[in-house]
């Protein structure tokens, strides 16, 4: 998911370190493999989220710092940053079953894989994907309208 073997190793190491540091606070873990998988997945998603926001911020800053920043470059970088921010915020707010499916889709899993992983039918997975897309479209579009009201007004 990180497209970097070193980053993946760092994330796994962090998960094990956090597990060790919190060993006295944790409830007994029934399924260690599942716990480690979910912890690693969540830490990876957090890394990807912060990395996307950081890259968008750097793109925005480079447009501002360059010798001749054009208004178009700045606006595109701003739009990109706001899109990523709105999308992650919307994904976090999805109903739990939609969120699980979206996270697995973002990892590259097929409908059949997700069906098997979650123990639901492929049609239920498709339904959750469709539901998530509708919700995300509405929330992200609304975020654009609120973030850039002057863009959508009549000239």
FIBA-610763 format. One record per residue: residue in three letters; y, x, z of N, C-alpha, C, O in turn. Coordinates in steps of 0.1 Angstrom, whole numbers, padded with zeros to 4 digits, always signed. Each point is the difference from the previous one (the first is absolute). Example, Ala and Ser with C-alpha at 12.3 -4.5 7.8 and 13.67 -1.06 7.14 Angstrom:
# FIBA-610763
Ala-0057+0132+0078+0012-0009+0000+0012+0009+0000+0000+0010+0007Ser+0011-0014-0014+0011+0009+0000+0011-0008+0008+0011+0005+0001
END
This chain:
# FIBA-610763
Unk-0012+0008+0000+0012-0008+0000+0013+0009+0000+0010-0004-0006Unk-0011+0015+0013+0012+0009+0001+0002+0008-0013+0010+0006-0002Unk-0021-0004-0006+0000+0008-0011+0002+0015+0004+0004+0008-0009Unk-0007-0005+0021+0001+0014+0005-0011+0002+0011+0000-0007+0010Unk-0009+0016-0013-0011+0002+0009+0005+0006+0013-0005-0004+0011Unk+0015+0012-0011+0006+0006+0012+0006-0011+0009-0002+0000+0012Unk+0009-0009-0019+0007-0011+0008-0011-0009+0006+0001-0005+0011Unk-0012+0002-0019-0011-0008+0005-0006+0006+0013-0003-0006+0010Unk+0001+0020-0011-0006+0007+0011+0009-0001+0012-0004-0002+0012Unk+0017+0004-0014+0010-0001+0011+0000-0014+0006+0000-0001+0013Unk-0001-0009-0021+0000-0014+0006-0013-0002+0008+0001-0006+0011Unk-0012+0010-0016-0013-0001+0008+0001+0008+0013-0004-0005+0010Unk+0010+0017-0011+0001+0008+0012+0009-0007+0010-0003+0000+0012Unk+0014-0006-0016+0009-0008+0009-0007-0011+0006+0002-0003+0012Unk-0011-0004-0019-0007-0012+0005-0009+0005+0012+0000-0006+0010Unk-0007+0017-0013-0009+0006+0010+0008+0005+0012-0005-0002+0012Unk+0016+0008-0014+0008+0005+0011+0005-0012+0008+0000+0001+0013Unk+0005-0011-0019+0005-0012+0007-0011-0007+0008+0002-0004+0011Unk-0014+0004-0017-0012-0006+0007-0003+0008+0013-0002-0005+0010Unk+0003+0018-0012-0003+0009+0012+0010-0001+0010-0003-0001+0012Unk+0016+0001-0016+0011-0001+0010+0000-0014+0007+0004+0000+0012Unk-0009-0010-0018+0001-0014+0006-0014-0004+0005-0002-0012+0003Unk-0007+0021-0002-0014-0003+0004-0001-0007+0013-0009-0008+0002Unk+0018+0011+0007-0001-0007+0013+0006-0014+0000-0003-0008+0009Unk+0012+0005-0018+0006-0013-0001-0008-0010-0009+0002-0012+0002Unk-0010+0017-0010-0007-0009-0010-0012-0008+0007-0006+0005+0009Unk+0005-0017-0014-0012-0008+0004-0012+0006-0007+0001+0007-0010Unk-0013-0009+0015-0012+0005-0007+0000-0005-0015+0002-0012-0003Unk-0005+0021-0006+0000-0003-0014-0014-0003-0004-0009+0007+0002Unk+0008-0020-0007-0013-0005-0004-0005+0007-0013-0012+0004+0000Unk+0020-0003-0010-0004+0006-0012+0010+0011-0004+0010-0002-0006Unk-0014+0014+0010+0009+0012-0002+0003+0002-0015+0012+0004-0003Unk-0022-0005-0005+0003+0002-0015+0011-0010-0005+0009+0004-0007Unk-0010-0016+0011+0010-0010-0004+0013+0003+0006+0011-0001-0007Unk-0011+0005+0020+0013+0003+0007+0007+0012-0007+0012-0001-0003Unk-0020+0011+0000+0006+0012-0007+0005-0003-0014+0010+0004-0004Unk-0018-0013-0003+0004-0004-0014+0013-0007+0001+0010+0003-0008Unk-0008-0013+0017+0012-0008+0000+0012+0008+0005+0011-0001-0005Unk-0014+0010+0015+0011+0009+0005+0005+0009-0011+0012+0002-0002Unk-0021+0004-0006+0003+0009-0010+0007-0008-0012+0010+0005-0005Unk-0015-0017+0002+0007-0008-0010+0014-0003+0004+0009+0001-0008Unk-0007-0006+0020+0014-0003+0005+0009+0012+0000+0011-0001-0005Unk-0016+0012+0009+0009+0012+0001+0003+0004-0015+0011+0005-0002Unk-0020-0006-0007+0002+0003-0014+0010-0009-0006+0009+0004-0007Unk-0010-0017+0010+0010-0010-0006+0014+0003+0006+0010-0001-0007Unk-0010+0005+0020+0013+0003+0006+0006+0013-0007+0012+0000-0003Unk-0021+0009+0000+0005+0012-0007+0005-0003-0014+0011+0004-0004Unk-0018-0012-0003+0004-0004-0014+0013-0008+0001+0009+0002-0009Unk-0008-0010+0019+0013-0008+0001+0012+0009+0003+0010-0001-0007Unk-0012+0010+0016+0011+0009+0003+0003+0010-0011+0012+0003-0002Unk-0022+0001-0005+0001+0009-0011+0008-0007-0011+0008+0007-0007Unk-0012-0019+0004+0007-0008-0011+0015-0002+0003+0009+0002-0008Unk-0006-0005+0021+0014-0002+0004+0007+0013-0001+0012+0001-0004Unk-0019+0010+0009+0007+0014-0001+0003+0004-0014+0010+0005-0003Unk-0020-0008-0006+0002+0004-0014+0012-0008-0006+0008+0005-0008Unk-0008-0018+0011+0011-0008-0005+0013+0004+0005+0010+0001-0007Unk-0009+0003+0020+0012+0005+0006+0004+0013-0006+0012+0002-0003Unk-0021+0007+0000+0003+0013-0007+0005-0003-0014+0009+0007-0004Unk-0015-0016-0003+0005-0004-0013+0014-0005+0001+0009+0004-0009Unk-0006-0012+0019+0014-0006+0001+0009+0012+0004+0011+0000-0006Unk-0015+0008+0015+0009+0012+0004+0002+0009-0012+0011+0005-0002Unk-0021-0002-0006+0002+0009-0011+0009-0006-0010+0008+0007-0007Unk-0008-0020+0005+0009-0007-0009+0015+0001+0005+0009+0002-0008Unk-0008-0002+0021+0014+0001+0006+0005+0015+0000+0012+0002-0002Unk-0022+0007+0003+0004+0014+0002+0002+0007-0014+0008+0010-0001Unk-0015-0014-0009+0000+0006-0013+0014+0002-0005+0009-0008+0004Unk-0007+0017-0013+0014+0003-0005+0007-0012-0007+0011-0003+0003Unk-0019-0005-0011+0006-0011-0006-0009-0013+0002-0006-0004-0009Unk+0006-0001+0021-0008-0012+0002+0006-0012-0008+0012-0003+0001Unk-0021-0003-0008+0004-0012-0007-0002-0012+0009-0009+0000+0008Unk+0017-0010-0011-0002-0013+0008-0013-0006-0003-0006-0005+0009Unk+0000+0007-0021-0013-0006-0003-0011+0007+0008-0009-0007+0005Unk+0010+0020-0004-0010+0008+0008+0000-0004+0015-0010-0002+0006Unk+0022+0001-0001+0002-0004+0014-0006-0014+0002-0007-0002+0010Unk+0011-0008-0019-0004-0013+0002-0016-0001-0001-0006-0008+0007Unk+0000+0015-0017-0014+0000-0001-0007+0006+0012-0010-0006+0005Unk+0015+0016+0001-0006+0006+0012+0002-0010+0012-0010-0001+0008Unk+0021-0005-0007+0002-0010+0010-0009-0012-0001-0006-0004+0009Unk+0004+0000-0022-0009-0011-0002-0015+0003+0003-0007-0008+0006Unk+0004+0021-0010-0014+0005+0003-0002+0000+0016-0010-0005+0004Unk+0019+0010+0003-0001+0001+0015-0001-0014+0006-0009-0002+0008Unk+0017-0007-0012+0000-0013+0005-0013-0008-0004-0005-0008+0008Unk+0000+0011-0020-0012-0007-0004-0012+0005+0009-0007-0008+0005Unk+0006+0021-0003-0010+0005+0009+0001-0005+0014-0010-0005+0006Unk+0022+0005-0001+0002-0005+0014-0004-0015+0001-0006-0004+0009Unk+0011-0004-0018-0003-0014+0000-0015-0003-0002-0005-0009+0007Unk-0001+0017-0016-0014-0002-0002-0009+0003+0012-0009-0008+0004Unk+0012+0019+0003-0008+0004+0012+0003-0010+0011-0009-0004+0008Unk+0021+0000-0007+0004-0010+0011-0008-0013-0003-0005-0006+0009Unk+0005+0002-0021-0007-0013-0004-0015+0002+0002-0007-0010+0005Unk+0001+0021-0008-0015+0002+0002-0003-0001+0015-0010-0006+0004Unk+0018+0013+0004-0002-0001+0014+0001-0014+0006-0007-0003+0010Unk+0014-0006-0016+0002-0013+0005-0010-0010-0006+0000-0012+0003Unk-0009+0016-0012-0010-0009-0006-0009-0005+0010-0002+0006+0011Unk-0004-0018-0013-0010-0005+0009-0012+0010+0000-0002+0007-0009Unk-0004-0005+0021-0010+0010+0002-0011+0001-0011-0003+0012-0005Unk-0002-0023+0000-0011+0001-0010+0006+0005-0014-0007+0007-0007Unk+0019-0011+0004+0007+0005-0012+0003+0015+0001-0002+0007-0009Unk+0007-0003+0021+0003+0013+0002-0012+0010-0002+0001+0010-0006Unk-0012-0014+0012-0012+0008-0001-0004+0002-0015-0003+0011-0005Unk+0004-0022-0003-0004+0000-0014+0010+0009-0007-0004+0009-0008Unk+0017-0010+0010+0010+0008-0007-0002+0015+0003+0001+0008-0009Unk-0004-0005+0022-0002+0014+0004-0012+0006-0008+0001+0011-0004Unk-0011-0019+0003-0012+0005-0007+0003+0001-0015-0005+0009-0006Unk+0012-0018+0000+0004+0001-0014+0008+0012-0002-0002+0007-0010Unk+0012-0004+0019+0008+0012-0001-0008+0013+0001+0004+0010-0006Unk-0015-0011+0012-0009+0012+0001-0008+0001-0013-0007+0010-0001Unk+0007-0020-0007-0007+0001-0013-0014-0007+0000-0007+0002-0010Unk+0004-0010+0020-0012-0007+0000+0000-0012-0009+0010-0006-0002Unk-0022+0004-0004-0001-0012-0009-0002-0013+0008-0003+0001+0012Unk+0004-0012-0019-0002-0013+0007-0014+0000+0006-0002-0005+0011Unk-0008+0009-0018-0014+0000+0005-0001+0009+0013-0007-0003+0009Unk+0013+0015-0010-0001+0009+0012+0007-0007+0012-0006+0001+0011Unk+0017-0007-0013+0008-0006+0011-0009-0012+0005+0000-0002+0012Unk-0006-0005-0021-0008-0011+0004-0011+0004+0010-0003-0006+0010Unk-0004+0017-0014-0011+0006+0008+0006+0005+0013-0007-0002+0011Unk+0018+0009-0011+0005+0006+0012+0005-0010+0010-0003+0002+0012Unk+0009-0013-0016+0005-0010+0009-0010-0011+0002+0002-0009+0009Unk-0013+0009-0016-0010-0011+0002+0004-0014-0005-0003-0010+0006Unk+0011+0010-0017+0005-0012-0005-0004-0001-0015-0003+0011-0006Unk+0004-0022+0000-0003-0001-0015+0010+0006-0008+0012+0001+0004Unk-0016+0003-0016+0010+0006-0010+0012-0010-0003+0011+0004-0002Unk-0015-0017+0002+0011-0010-0003+0009-0001+0012+0012-0002-0003Unk-0016+0004+0015+0009+0000+0011+0009+0012+0000+0012+0000+0003Unk-0017+0012-0008+0008+0012-0001+0011-0003-0011+0011+0003+0002Unk-0015-0009-0013+0009-0003-0011+0011-0010+0005+0012+0002-0003Unk-0016-0012+0011+0009-0009+0006+0010+0007+0009+0012-0002-0001Unk-0017+0011+0009+0009+0008+0009+0010+0009-0007+0011+0001+0003Unk-0016+0005-0014+0009+0008-0009+0011-0009-0006+0011+0004+0000Unk-0015-0015-0005+0010-0009-0006+0010-0005+0010+0012+0000-0003Unk-0017-0003+0015+0009-0005+0010+0010+0011+0004+0012-0002+0002Unk-0018+0015-0001+0009+0011+0004+0010+0003-0010+0012+0002+0003Unk-0016-0003-0016+0010+0002-0011+0011-0010+0000+0012+0004-0001Unk-0015-0017+0004+0010-0010+0000+0010+0003+0012+0012-0001-0002Unk-0018+0004+0014+0009+0003+0011+0008+0012-0002+0012+0000+0003Unk-0018+0011-0008+0008+0012-0003+0011-0002-0010+0011+0005+0002Unk-0014-0012-0013+0010-0002-0010+0012-0007+0006+0011+0003-0002Unk-0014-0014+0010+0011-0007+0006+0008+0008+0010+0013+0000-0001Unk-0019+0008+0009+0007+0008+0010+0007+0011-0006+0012+0003+0004Unk-0018+0004-0014+0007+0011-0006+0012-0005-0008+0011+0007+0000Unk-0013-0018-0008+0011-0005-0007+0012-0004+0009+0011+0002-0003Unk-0015-0009+0014+0010-0004+0009+0008+0012+0006+0012+0000+0002Unk-0020+0011+0001+0007+0012+0005+0010+0006-0010+0010+0004+0004Unk-0014-0005-0017+0009+0005-0011+0013-0009+0000+0011+0005-0001Unk-0013-0018+0002+0012-0009+0000+0009+0003+0011+0012+0000-0001Unk-0018+0003+0013+0008+0003+0012+0006+0014-0001+0012+0002+0005Unk-0019+0007-0010+0005+0014-0001+0010+0002-0011+0009+0008+0001Unk-0010-0015-0012+0008+0002-0012+0006-0013-0005-0002-0004-0011Unk+0009-0004+0019+0005-0013-0004+0010+0001-0012+0000-0009-0009Unk+0007+0020+0008+0010+0001-0011-0007+0003-0014+0005-0003-0010Unk-0018+0008+0011-0007+0003-0012-0004-0013-0007-0001-0001-0013Unk-0002-0010+0020-0005-0012-0005+0011-0011-0002-0004-0011-0004Unk+0016+0014+0007+0011-0009-0001+0004-0001-0015-0001+0010-0008Unk+0007-0021+0004+0005-0002-0014+0012+0009-0002+0009+0001+0009Unk-0007+0004-0021+0011+0009-0003+0012-0008-0005+0010+0006-0003
END
